[in-house]
Amino acid sequence: MENHIQTQFENLQSKDKQVQYDAYQEILEATKEEVDWAYEVWNELKEDLTHPDNHQRSRAAQFLANLAKSDPEKRMLDDFPALWTVTKDEKFVTARHSLQSIWRVGLAGSEQKEMVIHHLVHRFHSCLDEKNYTLIHSDILQNLKHLYEELGDEEIKQTAMTLIETVEDEKYKKKYRKIWK
């Protein structure tokens, strides 16, 4: 791993919140592309998915989702349940940040894409009794939109449209359609 990235991971533990934030942003930016150091941090990030500090759980989930495209061994297929759990975190902000980044796992390959879509569709239908379920619906539809924009797969768009049509409240149905305009 290059020294700069190593330093950024170390900076995540800084007492200075700005240093932490800058490190977080740099790691997110670096992991938007394929990297050759994913497995150097993979296990630690996986452990951090259950860390007592919700900020560490959130960062670990976002970083792992981004690193899925740098996973030629397809570890994500086995590790996805641990990552998905953070999308239902007790801290809603942690859950939401994790959910908003989960689509990136789908960029890693067809198996990962199908796994992500399956989980998103199931969650769309099963989250109605959760607090803030309309935000969860919006995030799921936005995830599908990101995947569609990256992959151009019309099935993803059709899945999203089908989900939107299941919504009974016209106000939210209209709001969700705007995501896809």
C-alpha positions as CSV (number, residue, x, y, z in Angstrom):
1,M,0.0,0.0,0.0
2,E,1.3,3.4,-0.8
3,N,2.4,5.5,2.1
4,H,-0.1,8.3,1.4
5,I,-3.1,5.9,1.7
6,Q,-1.5,4.2,4.8
7,T,-1.3,7.6,6.4
8,Q,-4.9,8.4,5.6
9,F,-6.0,5.2,7.3
10,E,-3.9,6.2,10.4
11,N,-5.4,9.7,10.2
12,L,-8.9,8.2,10.7
13,Q,-7.9,7.7,14.3
14,S,-6.7,11.3,14.8
15,K,-8.2,13.4,17.7
16,D,-8.7,16.2,15.2
17,K,-12.1,15.8,13.5
18,Q,-10.9,17.7,10.4
19,V,-7.9,15.4,9.9
20,Q,-10.3,12.5,10.3
21,Y,-12.8,13.9,7.7
22,D,-10.0,14.7,5.2
23,A,-8.7,11.2,5.5
24,Y,-12.2,9.8,5.1
25,Q,-12.7,11.8,1.9
26,E,-9.3,10.9,0.4
27,I,-9.9,7.1,1.0
28,L,-13.4,7.4,-0.5
29,E,-11.9,9.1,-3.5
30,A,-9.1,6.6,-3.9
31,T,-11.5,3.7,-3.6
32,K,-13.8,4.9,-6.4
33,E,-11.2,3.3,-8.7
34,E,-9.8,-0.2,-8.5
35,V,-6.9,-0.4,-6.1
36,D,-4.2,-3.1,-5.5
37,W,-4.2,-2.8,-1.7
38,A,-7.8,-3.8,-0.9
39,Y,-6.8,-7.0,0.9
40,E,-4.3,-5.1,3.1
41,V,-7.2,-3.4,4.8
42,W,-10.1,-5.8,4.1
43,N,-10.1,-7.9,7.3
44,E,-9.8,-4.9,9.5
45,L,-12.6,-3.1,7.8
46,K,-14.7,-6.2,8.1
47,E,-14.1,-6.3,11.8
48,D,-14.9,-2.6,12.0
49,L,-18.4,-3.3,10.7
50,T,-19.3,-4.3,14.3
51,H,-17.1,-1.7,16.1
52,P,-18.6,0.1,19.1
53,D,-18.1,3.5,17.4
54,N,-20.8,4.1,14.8
55,H,-18.5,6.4,12.8
56,Q,-16.1,3.5,12.3
57,R,-18.9,1.1,11.4
58,S,-20.1,3.7,8.8
59,R,-16.7,4.3,7.3
60,A,-15.9,0.6,7.2
61,A,-19.2,-0.2,5.3
62,Q,-18.6,2.6,2.8
63,F,-14.9,1.7,2.2
64,L,-15.8,-2.0,1.8
65,A,-18.6,-1.2,-0.6
66,N,-16.1,0.8,-2.7
67,L,-13.4,-1.9,-2.5
68,A,-15.7,-4.6,-3.9
69,K,-14.5,-3.7,-7.4
70,S,-10.9,-4.4,-6.1
71,D,-11.9,-7.9,-5.0
72,P,-10.8,-10.5,-7.6
73,E,-11.1,-13.3,-5.0
74,K,-14.8,-12.4,-4.7
75,R,-14.6,-12.2,-0.9
76,M,-17.6,-9.9,-0.9
77,L,-19.9,-12.7,-1.8
78,D,-19.2,-14.2,1.6
79,D,-18.7,-10.9,3.5
80,F,-21.8,-9.2,2.1
81,P,-24.1,-10.2,5.0
82,A,-21.9,-8.5,7.5
83,L,-21.9,-5.4,5.3
84,W,-25.6,-5.5,4.8
85,T,-26.2,-5.7,8.5
86,V,-24.8,-2.1,8.9
87,T,-27.5,-0.9,6.6
88,K,-29.9,-1.7,9.5
89,D,-27.6,-0.1,12.1
90,E,-29.2,1.1,15.4
91,K,-27.9,4.6,14.5
92,F,-30.0,5.7,11.6
93,V,-27.3,8.0,10.1
94,T,-24.9,5.0,10.1
95,A,-27.5,2.8,8.5
96,R,-28.3,5.4,5.9
97,H,-24.7,6.1,4.9
98,S,-24.1,2.4,4.6
99,L,-27.2,1.9,2.5
100,Q,-26.4,4.8,0.3
101,S,-23.0,3.3,-0.7
102,I,-24.1,-0.4,-1.0
103,W,-24.8,0.0,-4.8
104,R,-21.0,0.1,-5.4
105,V,-20.8,-3.6,-4.5
106,G,-22.9,-4.2,-7.6
107,L,-20.1,-2.8,-9.8
108,A,-17.8,-5.7,-8.9
109,G,-19.5,-8.3,-11.3
110,S,-22.7,-9.9,-12.2
111,E,-22.9,-12.1,-9.1
112,Q,-22.4,-9.1,-6.9
113,K,-24.9,-7.0,-8.9
114,E,-27.6,-9.7,-8.6
115,M,-26.9,-10.0,-4.8
116,V,-27.2,-6.3,-4.3
117,I,-30.4,-5.9,-6.3
118,H,-32.0,-8.9,-4.5
119,H,-31.2,-7.4,-1.1
120,L,-32.5,-3.9,-2.2
121,V,-35.7,-5.2,-3.6
122,H,-36.4,-7.3,-0.5
123,R,-35.6,-4.4,1.8
124,F,-37.9,-2.1,-0.2
125,H,-40.8,-4.5,0.5
126,S,-39.9,-5.4,4.1
127,C,-39.0,-1.9,5.5
128,L,-42.5,-0.6,5.8
129,D,-42.6,-1.0,9.6
130,E,-39.2,0.7,10.0
131,K,-38.9,4.3,11.2
132,N,-38.1,6.6,8.2
133,Y,-39.1,3.9,5.6
134,T,-39.8,6.6,3.0
135,L,-36.1,7.7,3.2
136,I,-35.1,4.0,3.0
137,H,-37.3,3.7,-0.1
138,S,-35.6,6.8,-1.6
139,D,-32.1,5.5,-0.9
140,I,-32.9,2.1,-2.4
141,L,-34.3,3.7,-5.6
142,Q,-31.3,6.0,-5.7
143,N,-29.0,3.0,-5.4
144,L,-30.7,1.3,-8.3
145,K,-30.4,4.6,-10.3
146,H,-26.6,4.7,-9.6
147,L,-26.3,1.1,-10.7
148,Y,-28.3,1.7,-13.9
149,E,-26.3,4.8,-14.8
150,E,-23.0,2.9,-14.3
151,L,-24.0,-0.3,-16.0
152,G,-26.8,0.7,-18.4
153,D,-28.8,-2.4,-17.6
154,E,-32.4,-1.9,-18.5
155,E,-33.5,-4.6,-16.1
156,I,-32.3,-2.5,-13.2
157,K,-34.5,0.4,-14.4
158,Q,-37.5,-1.9,-14.9
159,T,-37.0,-3.3,-11.3
160,A,-37.0,0.3,-10.0
161,M,-40.2,1.2,-11.9
162,T,-41.9,-2.0,-10.6
163,L,-41.0,-1.1,-7.1
164,I,-42.3,2.5,-7.5
165,E,-45.6,1.1,-8.8
166,T,-46.1,-0.9,-5.6
167,V,-46.2,2.3,-3.5
168,E,-49.8,3.2,-2.6
169,D,-49.3,6.8,-1.5
170,E,-49.4,9.0,-4.6
171,K,-47.3,11.7,-3.0
172,Y,-44.4,9.3,-2.4
173,K,-44.9,7.5,-5.7
174,K,-44.5,10.9,-7.4
175,K,-41.4,11.7,-5.3
176,Y,-39.8,8.3,-6.1
177,R,-40.5,8.8,-9.9
178,K,-38.5,12.1,-9.7
179,I,-35.4,10.1,-8.7
180,W,-35.6,8.4,-12.1
181,K,-36.3,11.5,-14.2
